[in-house]
Amino acid sequence: MTHLVDVVAIRENTEGEYSAMSHSPVDGVVEALKICTRSSTERIARYAFDYATKWGRQRVTCVHKGNNGHDYIDYNNGHDLNYI
């Protein structure tokens, strides 16, 4: 039996680890900021829903990658999911 998979992945890659906001306070140490703004969260969600509407998709699923950046997840407590 053949099962077809029809999935489109849309992801944010301008914030978080991709924001390139890091510095070296002392030799051998690098601190990096993980930035996540409400406006970018809303922008990517709006894009996903617009894409789904344009291409006749019936469903949009939001996935939060909780295994990356536990300090951010603990601090943020998933609040960015409330913006969607």
Secondary structure as GFF3:
##gff-version 3
##sequence-region A 1 84
A	DSSP	three_ten_helix	17	19	.	.	.	ID=ss1
A	DSSP	beta_strand	22	23	.	.	.	ID=ss2
A	DSSP	beta_strand	31	32	.	.	.	ID=ss3
A	DSSP	alpha_helix	38	54	.	.	.	ID=ss4
A	DSSP	alpha_helix	70	76	.	.	.	ID=ss5
A	DSSP	three_ten_helix	79	83	.	.	.	ID=ss6
###
